[in-house]
Amino acid sequence: MTMNYAGMLFAFGFMLLVTAVIIACIVWAASTTKAKASAAREANYRELAEKASLDAAEIKASLAEIKGRVSTIERMMREVE
């Protein structure tokens, strides 16, 4: 192998190394972005679940109040008959 080929081999090796580093950086950035998006989505789901739980409790309380009113009205209707 002559010196001309050694320089060319060094250049190709260096380009291969740079390409590998760039690909590794792209993969790392993609996985980091995906993890951040997943964490944000999970936080949104958690917030939505908490809101749904509060809404369900409010609906349950309203339903109990309506049942009480209906039973009062039924009692009044029986007394009128």
CORCOR-V122909 format. One line per field, one symbol per residue. psi: psi as a letter, one per 30 degrees, with the letter a starting at -180 (. if undefined). Layout:
psi = ???
This chain:
psi = klfeeeeeeeeeeeeeeeeeeeeeeeeeeeeeeeeeeeeeeeeeeeeeeeeeeeeeeeeeeeeeeeeeeeeeeeeeeeee.
